[in-house]
Amino acid sequence: MALYTRLFGQSKIIPRRCLPIDLAGVYPQRRHAAAIAIPTYTASEHIRHDIPVRALARYIETLLTLGQREASVPNPDPPADSPTAAQLNEQTPYMVATYVRPPPLMVKGQGCYMWDAENRRYLDFTAGIAVNALGHSDPEMAKLLYQQVYFTSPSHSLFTNFTAIVKALTLIHTSNLYHNPWIGELSKQIVTKTLSAGAMRTASKVFICNSGTEANEAAIKFARKVGKTRTPAGNQHEIVSFHNSFHGRTMGALSATPNAKYQKPFSPMIPGFRYGTYNDVVPVHDLVNENTCGVIVEPIQGEGGVNVATPSFLQALRDRCNEVGAVLIYDEIQCGLGRTGRLWAHQYLPQSAHPDILTTAKALGNGFPIGATMVNEDVASCVVTGDHGTTFGGNPLGCKLAHHIFSRLADPRLQSAVLKRGELFRRNFSRLQEKYPEHIKETRGRGLILGLQLAVDPTPLVTAARERGLLIITCGKNTLRFVPPLIISEEEIEEGLRILEKAMEVAFYGSQEVKGTTGQQEMAPAGR
């Protein structure tokens, strides 16, 4: 070891007078420093012992190495001997391995920031995959959750305060065998605000469920029921969807998601699904035919790479559905609820291209699991008692929260701010593309659902950004996806993009290799 020979020559023992006091407390000041497997010596021990040179040299070199890393990486991932790693090593063996997660253990959040168990702060450009539109730990949402149990402050005993006792009895779950005050109120709100915004001109009724994939399952079933009603012989039963789409993981939604890597392990898929090419108008006439009961499409493909549907493509789908009597379904689970700068992503289209069914989830609960399927009267009239159902969907707590969240996401002032923030992102992306023309190809998207297309694998960049305090995710093939909270400020955007630029310098031109963390999207394409 060159360090100790330079310091102490060939000596095997360091004299007591040469020892620093309590090195472990000097540097680095991170929680996991105490977990480093190296010897530590206090002042009292210095008095009693001469210390082996090699042991102290290993100690010093470890601190210097870690110090150099922390000097260049503000938020290094927790090391293998950290308390976080110990906790994960204990818990992970009991979890089904459906995700590959990076090392940090997230424990708290506020607005556009999250903190991990080692108290590192991260600026979040992911919003829980477009879920936390109002940010983390939203105060109004927390207040509603609190009021579900307590009417007054926690200092008031539930056993002495009658009002609090009554409020504490507010129901969380009833099942759909009974009415509750909020499922109908939420359904009414979604329909009326959609119509007043100029979206889905035939919106009539809503089915409330628990997630996006459930919302799409309902849409697929409703489309099949319409086809069955119109052609009792069952000929009109096929569902058309498109390559690079993502509609969910349950069998119906997965059957509508043509990705061989994810369908093959669970094959055969549900029969009656046909696939087309996104934004290709010419084949629409043959793809959607007399056997088609429904067409499901994302106005903006999120997982597929932030691909925006052209108005001509969606209009062609609408026109052909009208010709054959098929139902047109817009999956706005990721791109809806204000993320494009309008309440719904399809509002950029003429009314002649509006859907018969619209599905939503993600931001609807801002982290609380809830989804919804909105239909027109023609579809609703074909669905009768017993055709579909849900045990937890429409529960009073979820609907009360969603009612509040929807009202805020429907605010035109928020949507206007989304458009301005989106333009700020785009201006900076253009600047970065000029700086890294060989690595950055184009920007896609609208509002605050944006994709930065790279010519290289983005996973090392995701890691480099995270270790500098910025959370970003990928989608499609070599695409960075930006879906931050809709409440993000211009200052936070500028802060995040400064971090991103530093991460690009390291990932694109750095002298040391940055290992990427795989699995940073819901469905990675084959070959990744």
C-alpha positions as CSV (number, residue, x, y, z in Angstrom):
1,M,0.0,0.0,0.0
2,A,1.8,3.1,-1.2
3,L,0.1,5.5,1.2
4,Y,1.5,4.2,4.5
5,T,5.0,3.7,3.1
6,R,5.1,7.4,2.0
7,L,3.8,8.4,5.5
8,F,5.7,6.0,7.7
9,G,8.4,4.2,5.7
10,Q,8.8,0.5,6.5
11,S,7.5,0.8,10.0
12,K,4.8,-1.7,11.0
13,I,3.6,0.2,14.0
14,I,2.5,3.9,14.1
15,P,3.7,5.8,17.2
16,R,0.9,7.1,19.4
17,R,1.9,10.7,18.8
18,C,1.2,10.3,15.0
19,L,-2.4,9.3,15.4
20,P,-5.2,11.7,14.6
21,I,-8.1,11.9,17.1
22,D,-11.4,10.1,16.2
23,L,-10.9,9.9,12.4
24,A,-14.3,8.2,12.0
25,G,-16.1,11.4,13.1
26,V,-14.1,13.7,10.8
27,Y,-15.1,12.7,7.3
28,P,-17.3,11.9,5.5
29,Q,-20.4,13.2,7.2
30,R,-22.9,10.6,5.8
31,R,-25.0,8.3,7.8
32,H,-23.6,5.2,6.2
33,A,-20.0,6.2,7.1
34,A,-20.4,4.5,10.4
35,A,-21.2,1.3,8.6
36,I,-17.9,1.1,6.8
37,A,-16.1,-2.1,7.7
38,I,-12.8,-0.5,8.9
39,P,-11.3,-0.1,12.3
40,T,-12.1,3.0,14.4
41,Y,-10.1,4.5,17.2
42,T,-11.1,7.0,19.8
43,A,-8.9,9.3,21.8
44,S,-8.8,7.0,24.8
45,E,-7.7,4.1,22.7
46,H,-4.9,6.2,21.2
47,I,-3.5,6.6,24.7
48,R,-3.5,2.8,25.3
49,H,-2.4,1.4,22.0
50,D,0.1,1.6,19.2
51,I,-1.9,1.0,16.0
52,P,-0.8,-1.4,13.1
53,V,0.2,0.7,10.1
54,R,-1.7,-1.4,7.6
55,A,-5.0,-1.1,9.5
56,L,-4.8,2.7,9.7
57,A,-3.6,3.0,6.1
58,R,-6.6,1.0,4.9
59,Y,-8.8,3.3,7.0
60,I,-7.3,6.5,5.6
61,E,-7.4,5.2,2.0
62,T,-11.1,4.2,2.4
63,L,-12.0,7.7,3.7
64,L,-10.1,9.4,0.9
65,T,-11.7,7.2,-1.7
66,L,-15.2,7.8,-0.3
67,G,-14.4,11.5,0.1
68,Q,-13.3,11.9,-3.5
69,R,-16.5,10.1,-4.6
70,E,-18.7,12.3,-2.5
71,A,-17.0,15.4,-3.6
72,S,-18.0,14.6,-7.2
73,V,-21.3,12.9,-6.5
74,P,-23.5,14.8,-4.1
75,N,-26.0,11.9,-3.7
76,P,-24.1,8.7,-4.1
77,D,-26.3,5.5,-4.0
78,P,-26.1,3.8,-0.6
79,P,-23.2,1.4,-0.5
80,A,-23.5,-2.4,0.1
81,D,-22.7,-2.0,3.8
82,S,-25.1,0.9,4.5
83,P,-28.1,0.6,6.8
84,T,-30.4,0.9,3.7
85,A,-28.7,-2.1,2.1
86,A,-29.0,-4.1,5.3
87,Q,-32.8,-3.4,5.4
88,L,-33.3,-4.2,1.8
89,N,-31.2,-7.4,2.1
90,E,-33.5,-8.5,4.9
91,Q,-36.8,-7.7,3.1
92,T,-36.1,-8.4,-0.6
93,P,-36.1,-12.2,-0.3
94,Y,-39.8,-12.1,0.6
95,M,-40.8,-10.0,-2.4
96,V,-41.7,-11.3,-5.9
97,A,-39.0,-10.0,-8.2
98,T,-41.2,-8.0,-10.6
99,Y,-39.1,-4.8,-10.5
100,V,-35.4,-3.9,-10.6
101,R,-35.0,-1.0,-8.3
102,P,-32.0,1.3,-7.6
103,P,-30.4,1.3,-4.2
104,P,-32.1,4.3,-2.4
105,L,-35.0,3.6,-0.1
106,M,-37.5,6.5,-0.4
107,V,-39.2,7.5,2.8
108,K,-40.6,11.0,2.6
109,G,-41.5,13.8,0.2
110,Q,-42.7,17.4,-0.1
111,G,-43.8,19.1,-3.3
112,C,-41.4,18.1,-6.0
113,Y,-38.8,16.6,-3.7
114,M,-38.2,13.2,-2.1
115,W,-35.8,12.0,0.6
116,D,-34.4,8.6,1.1
117,A,-33.6,6.7,4.4
118,E,-30.1,8.2,4.3
119,N,-31.6,11.7,4.3
120,R,-30.5,12.4,0.7
121,R,-32.8,14.8,-1.2
122,Y,-33.9,14.2,-4.8
123,L,-35.7,16.6,-7.2
124,D,-38.4,14.4,-8.7
125,F,-39.0,14.7,-12.5
126,T,-41.0,11.4,-12.4
127,A,-43.9,12.1,-10.1
128,G,-44.4,8.4,-9.4
129,I,-44.7,7.8,-13.2
130,A,-47.1,10.7,-13.8
131,V,-49.1,10.0,-10.6
132,N,-48.2,12.8,-8.1
133,A,-49.4,15.6,-10.3
134,L,-50.0,17.8,-7.2
135,G,-46.6,16.8,-5.7
136,H,-45.7,14.7,-2.8
137,S,-47.4,14.9,0.6
138,D,-49.9,17.5,-0.6
139,P,-51.2,19.4,2.5
140,E,-54.8,19.5,1.3
141,M,-54.8,15.8,0.5
142,A,-53.2,15.0,3.9
143,K,-55.9,17.1,5.5
144,L,-58.7,15.1,3.9
145,L,-57.1,11.8,4.9
146,Y,-56.8,13.1,8.5
147,Q,-60.4,14.3,8.6
148,Q,-61.5,10.8,7.6
149,V,-60.5,9.7,11.1
150,Y,-60.3,12.8,13.3
151,F,-62.5,15.9,13.3
152,T,-60.3,17.9,15.7
153,S,-56.6,17.8,16.5
154,P,-55.0,14.6,17.9
155,S,-54.8,16.2,21.3
156,H,-58.5,15.8,21.7
157,S,-59.4,12.3,22.9
158,L,-61.8,10.4,20.8
159,F,-63.3,9.0,23.9
160,T,-64.1,12.5,25.4
161,N,-65.0,14.5,22.3
162,F,-68.4,13.4,20.9
163,T,-68.0,15.3,17.6
164,A,-64.7,13.6,17.0
165,I,-66.2,10.2,17.8
166,V,-68.9,10.8,15.2
167,K,-66.5,12.0,12.6
168,A,-64.2,9.0,13.3
169,L,-67.0,6.7,12.2
170,T,-67.0,8.0,8.6
171,L,-66.9,5.0,6.4
172,I,-63.8,4.1,4.3
173,H,-65.4,1.1,2.5
174,T,-69.0,-0.1,1.9
175,S,-68.7,-2.3,-1.2
176,N,-70.9,-1.4,-4.2
177,L,-73.9,-3.2,-2.7
178,Y,-74.7,0.1,-1.0
179,H,-74.7,3.8,-1.9
180,N,-72.1,6.1,-0.5
181,P,-71.9,10.0,-0.6
182,W,-68.9,10.3,-2.9
183,I,-69.0,7.8,-5.7
184,G,-71.9,9.6,-7.4
185,E,-70.5,13.0,-6.6
186,L,-67.1,12.1,-8.2
187,S,-68.9,10.6,-11.3
188,K,-71.0,13.7,-11.7
189,Q,-67.9,16.0,-11.4
190,I,-65.9,14.1,-14.0
191,V,-68.7,14.2,-16.5
192,T,-69.7,17.9,-16.0
193,K,-66.2,19.3,-15.9
194,T,-65.2,17.2,-19.0
195,L,-68.2,18.7,-20.9
196,S,-67.6,22.2,-19.7
197,A,-63.9,22.0,-20.8
198,G,-65.1,21.1,-24.3
199,A,-63.8,17.5,-24.1
200,M,-65.5,14.2,-25.0
201,R,-68.7,15.9,-26.2
202,T,-70.9,12.8,-25.6
203,A,-69.6,12.0,-22.0
204,S,-72.5,10.6,-20.0
205,K,-71.6,8.2,-17.2
206,V,-68.6,6.9,-15.2
207,F,-67.5,3.6,-13.8
208,I,-65.1,4.0,-10.8
209,C,-62.4,1.4,-10.1
210,N,-58.9,1.1,-8.5
211,S,-56.3,1.5,-11.2
212,G,-55.4,2.2,-14.8
213,T,-55.4,-1.4,-16.0
214,E,-58.8,-2.0,-14.4
215,A,-60.1,1.1,-16.2
216,N,-58.9,-0.4,-19.5
217,E,-60.3,-3.8,-18.6
218,A,-63.7,-2.2,-18.1
219,A,-63.4,-0.3,-21.4
220,I,-62.5,-3.5,-23.3
221,K,-65.4,-5.4,-21.7
222,F,-67.8,-2.5,-22.5
223,A,-66.7,-2.5,-26.1
224,R,-67.2,-6.2,-26.3
225,K,-70.7,-5.8,-24.8
226,V,-71.6,-3.2,-27.3
227,G,-70.5,-5.5,-30.1
228,K,-72.5,-8.4,-28.6
229,T,-75.6,-6.2,-28.3
230,R,-75.3,-5.0,-31.9
231,T,-74.5,-8.4,-33.4
232,P,-75.9,-11.1,-31.1
233,A,-74.1,-13.8,-33.2
234,G,-70.8,-12.5,-31.8
235,N,-69.1,-11.6,-35.0
236,Q,-68.3,-8.0,-33.8
237,H,-65.8,-8.9,-31.0
238,E,-62.3,-7.8,-32.1
239,I,-60.3,-5.1,-30.3
240,V,-57.7,-3.1,-32.3
241,S,-54.7,-1.6,-30.5
242,F,-51.3,-0.3,-31.7
243,H,-47.6,-1.2,-31.4
244,N,-45.6,0.6,-28.7
245,S,-48.8,1.0,-26.7
246,F,-49.1,0.2,-23.0
247,H,-52.6,-0.4,-21.6
248,G,-51.8,-2.5,-18.5
249,R,-50.7,-5.8,-17.1
250,T,-53.9,-7.7,-16.5
251,M,-54.8,-10.2,-19.3
252,G,-57.2,-8.1,-21.3
253,A,-55.0,-5.0,-21.1
254,L,-51.9,-7.0,-21.8
255,S,-53.6,-8.6,-24.8
256,A,-54.0,-5.0,-26.1
257,T,-50.3,-4.3,-25.5
258,P,-48.4,-5.8,-28.4
259,N,-44.9,-6.4,-26.8
260,A,-43.7,-9.9,-27.4
261,K,-41.3,-9.8,-24.5
262,Y,-44.1,-9.3,-22.1
263,Q,-46.9,-11.2,-23.8
264,K,-44.9,-14.4,-24.5
265,P,-44.5,-15.6,-20.8
266,F,-48.2,-15.5,-20.4
267,S,-49.3,-16.6,-23.8
268,P,-51.7,-17.4,-25.3
269,M,-53.3,-14.0,-25.1
270,I,-57.0,-13.5,-25.1
271,P,-58.2,-14.1,-28.7
272,G,-59.7,-11.3,-30.8
273,F,-57.0,-8.7,-30.6
274,R,-55.4,-7.1,-33.7
275,Y,-52.5,-4.7,-33.9
276,G,-51.7,-1.8,-36.1
277,T,-49.0,0.8,-36.6
278,Y,-49.3,4.0,-34.6
279,N,-49.9,7.1,-36.8
280,D,-50.2,5.1,-40.0
281,V,-53.5,6.2,-41.6
282,V,-53.5,4.1,-44.7
283,P,-54.1,0.6,-43.2
284,V,-56.9,1.9,-40.9
285,H,-59.6,0.9,-43.3
286,D,-58.6,-2.7,-43.4
287,L,-57.5,-2.9,-39.8
288,V,-60.8,-1.7,-38.4
289,N,-63.6,-3.7,-40.1
290,E,-67.0,-5.2,-39.5
291,N,-65.6,-7.6,-36.9
292,T,-64.2,-4.7,-34.8
293,C,-66.1,-3.9,-31.6
294,G,-63.5,-1.4,-30.2
295,V,-60.3,0.5,-30.9
296,I,-58.1,1.5,-28.0
297,V,-55.4,4.1,-28.5
298,E,-53.3,6.5,-26.4
299,P,-53.4,10.1,-27.7
300,I,-49.9,10.3,-26.4
301,Q,-48.0,7.0,-25.9
302,G,-46.2,7.2,-22.6
303,E,-44.4,3.9,-22.1
304,G,-43.9,3.6,-25.9
305,G,-41.6,6.6,-26.0
306,V,-43.8,9.8,-25.6
307,N,-45.2,9.5,-29.2
308,V,-47.9,12.0,-30.0
309,A,-50.8,10.8,-32.2
310,T,-51.4,13.0,-35.3
311,P,-54.8,14.6,-35.6
312,S,-55.3,12.9,-39.0
313,F,-54.6,9.4,-37.5
314,L,-57.1,9.8,-34.6
315,Q,-59.7,11.4,-37.0
316,A,-59.2,8.4,-39.3
317,L,-59.9,6.0,-36.4
318,R,-63.0,8.0,-35.4
319,D,-64.4,8.0,-38.9
320,R,-63.8,4.3,-39.5
321,C,-65.3,3.4,-36.1
322,N,-68.4,5.3,-37.1
323,E,-68.6,3.4,-40.4
324,V,-68.4,-0.1,-38.8
325,G,-70.2,0.7,-35.5
326,A,-67.1,0.2,-33.3
327,V,-66.3,2.0,-30.1
328,L,-63.4,4.4,-30.0
329,I,-61.5,4.3,-26.6
330,Y,-58.9,6.9,-25.6
331,D,-56.5,5.7,-22.9
332,E,-55.6,8.9,-21.1
333,I,-54.3,7.2,-18.0
334,Q,-50.8,8.9,-18.3
335,C,-51.4,11.8,-20.7
336,G,-54.7,13.1,-19.3
337,L,-55.8,15.2,-16.3
338,G,-53.9,18.4,-17.1
339,R,-50.6,17.0,-18.1
340,T,-50.8,18.3,-21.7
341,G,-52.0,21.8,-20.6
342,R,-55.6,20.8,-21.1
343,L,-57.9,18.7,-18.9
344,W,-57.8,15.9,-21.4
345,A,-55.1,15.3,-24.1
346,H,-57.7,14.8,-26.9
347,Q,-59.0,18.4,-26.4
348,Y,-56.5,19.4,-29.1
349,L,-58.7,17.6,-31.6
350,P,-61.9,18.7,-33.2
351,Q,-65.1,17.4,-31.6
352,S,-65.5,15.1,-34.6
353,A,-62.6,13.0,-33.3
354,H,-63.7,12.7,-29.7
355,P,-64.0,9.1,-28.2
356,D,-66.9,7.0,-27.0
357,I,-64.9,5.8,-23.9
358,L,-62.1,7.5,-22.0
359,T,-60.0,5.8,-19.3
360,T,-58.1,7.6,-16.5
361,A,-56.2,6.8,-13.3
362,K,-52.7,7.8,-12.1
363,A,-53.1,11.5,-11.3
364,L,-56.7,11.0,-10.4
365,G,-55.7,9.9,-6.9
366,N,-52.3,11.7,-6.6
367,G,-50.9,8.5,-5.2
368,F,-54.1,7.0,-3.8
369,P,-55.2,4.0,-6.0
370,I,-58.2,4.9,-8.1
371,G,-59.2,4.8,-11.8
372,A,-62.3,5.6,-13.9
373,T,-63.9,4.7,-17.2
374,M,-66.1,7.4,-18.7
375,V,-68.6,6.4,-21.4
376,N,-71.2,7.9,-23.6
377,E,-74.9,7.0,-23.5
378,D,-74.7,4.5,-26.4
379,V,-72.1,2.5,-24.4
380,A,-73.8,2.9,-21.1
381,S,-77.1,1.7,-22.4
382,C,-75.5,-1.7,-23.3
383,V,-74.1,-2.3,-19.8
384,V,-76.6,-3.8,-17.4
385,T,-76.5,-4.9,-13.8
386,G,-74.1,-7.8,-13.3
387,D,-72.0,-7.1,-16.4
388,H,-69.1,-5.7,-14.5
389,G,-68.2,-4.8,-10.9
390,T,-65.5,-4.1,-8.3
391,T,-65.2,-4.7,-4.6
392,F,-63.0,-1.8,-3.6
393,G,-63.7,0.6,-6.6
394,G,-65.8,3.6,-5.7
395,N,-65.0,3.5,-1.9
396,P,-65.9,6.7,0.0
397,L,-62.3,7.6,0.9
398,G,-60.9,7.2,-2.6
399,C,-63.8,9.1,-4.2
400,K,-63.6,11.9,-1.7
401,L,-59.9,12.4,-2.4
402,A,-60.3,12.1,-6.1
403,H,-63.1,14.6,-6.1
404,H,-60.8,17.2,-4.5
405,I,-57.8,16.3,-6.7
406,F,-59.9,16.4,-9.9
407,S,-61.2,19.9,-9.1
408,R,-57.7,21.2,-8.8
409,L,-56.4,19.5,-11.9
410,A,-59.3,20.9,-13.9
411,D,-58.3,24.5,-12.9
412,P,-57.4,26.4,-16.1
413,R,-54.8,28.3,-14.2
414,L,-52.9,25.1,-13.4
415,Q,-53.2,24.0,-17.1
416,S,-51.9,27.4,-18.3
417,A,-48.9,27.0,-16.0
418,V,-48.2,23.5,-17.3
419,L,-47.9,24.9,-20.9
420,K,-45.4,27.6,-19.7
421,R,-43.4,25.0,-17.8
422,G,-43.4,22.7,-20.8
423,E,-42.0,25.5,-23.0
424,L,-39.2,26.1,-20.5
425,F,-38.3,22.4,-20.7
426,R,-38.3,22.5,-24.4
427,R,-36.0,25.6,-24.6
428,N,-33.5,23.9,-22.4
429,F,-33.7,20.7,-24.3
430,S,-33.0,22.6,-27.5
431,R,-29.9,24.1,-25.9
432,L,-28.8,20.6,-24.7
433,Q,-29.3,19.2,-28.2
434,E,-27.0,21.9,-29.6
435,K,-24.4,21.0,-27.0
436,Y,-24.7,17.2,-27.5
437,P,-25.9,16.8,-31.1
438,E,-24.5,13.3,-31.4
439,H,-26.4,12.1,-28.3
440,I,-29.7,14.0,-28.4
441,K,-31.9,13.5,-31.4
442,E,-35.3,15.2,-30.7
443,T,-37.9,16.2,-28.2
444,R,-41.4,14.9,-28.3
445,G,-44.5,15.4,-26.3
446,R,-46.8,18.2,-25.0
447,G,-47.0,20.2,-21.8
448,L,-45.4,18.2,-19.0
449,I,-45.3,14.8,-20.7
450,L,-42.0,15.1,-22.7
451,G,-39.6,12.6,-24.2
452,L,-35.9,13.4,-25.0
453,Q,-34.8,10.9,-27.7
454,L,-31.2,9.8,-27.3
455,A,-28.9,8.0,-29.7
456,V,-27.4,6.0,-26.8
457,D,-28.6,3.8,-23.9
458,P,-30.0,6.3,-21.3
459,T,-29.6,4.1,-18.2
460,P,-26.1,5.4,-17.2
461,L,-27.5,8.9,-17.5
462,V,-30.4,7.9,-15.1
463,T,-27.9,6.7,-12.6
464,A,-25.6,9.8,-13.0
465,A,-28.6,12.1,-12.5
466,R,-29.9,10.2,-9.4
467,E,-26.4,10.4,-7.8
468,R,-26.5,14.1,-8.3
469,G,-30.0,14.5,-6.8
470,L,-32.3,14.3,-9.8
471,L,-34.8,11.5,-10.5
472,I,-35.6,10.8,-14.2
473,I,-37.0,7.7,-16.0
474,T,-36.9,6.1,-19.4
475,C,-39.4,4.8,-21.9
476,G,-39.6,3.4,-25.4
477,K,-36.1,2.9,-26.9
478,N,-33.4,5.2,-25.6
479,T,-35.9,7.8,-24.5
480,L,-35.7,9.9,-21.4
481,R,-39.2,10.6,-20.0
482,F,-40.1,13.8,-18.1
483,V,-43.4,13.7,-16.2
484,P,-42.8,16.0,-13.2
485,P,-45.5,17.2,-10.8
486,L,-47.7,19.7,-12.5
487,I,-47.0,22.2,-9.6
488,I,-43.3,22.3,-10.4
489,S,-41.8,25.8,-10.4
490,E,-39.5,27.4,-13.0
491,E,-36.8,27.5,-10.4
492,E,-37.1,23.8,-9.8
493,I,-37.0,23.1,-13.5
494,E,-33.9,25.1,-13.9
495,E,-32.3,23.4,-10.9
496,G,-33.1,19.9,-12.3
497,L,-31.9,20.8,-15.8
498,R,-28.6,22.0,-14.4
499,I,-28.2,18.6,-12.7
500,L,-29.2,16.9,-15.9
501,E,-26.5,18.7,-17.8
502,K,-23.8,17.8,-15.3
503,A,-25.0,14.2,-15.5
504,M,-24.8,14.3,-19.3
505,E,-21.2,15.4,-19.1
506,V,-20.4,12.4,-17.0
507,A,-22.5,9.9,-18.9
508,F,-21.6,11.0,-22.4
509,Y,-17.9,12.1,-21.9
510,G,-16.8,11.1,-18.5
511,S,-13.6,9.2,-18.0
512,Q,-15.2,6.7,-15.7
513,E,-18.0,4.3,-16.7
514,V,-21.4,4.9,-15.0
515,K,-23.3,1.8,-14.6
516,G,-27.0,2.1,-15.4
517,T,-29.8,0.6,-13.4
518,T,-32.1,-1.5,-15.6
519,G,-35.8,-1.7,-15.1
520,Q,-36.5,2.1,-14.9
521,Q,-39.7,1.9,-16.8
522,E,-42.9,-0.1,-16.5
523,M,-42.3,-2.1,-19.6
524,A,-38.9,-2.1,-21.3
525,P,-38.7,-3.0,-25.0
526,A,-37.3,-6.3,-26.1
527,G,-33.5,-6.3,-26.3
528,R,-33.0,-3.8,-23.4
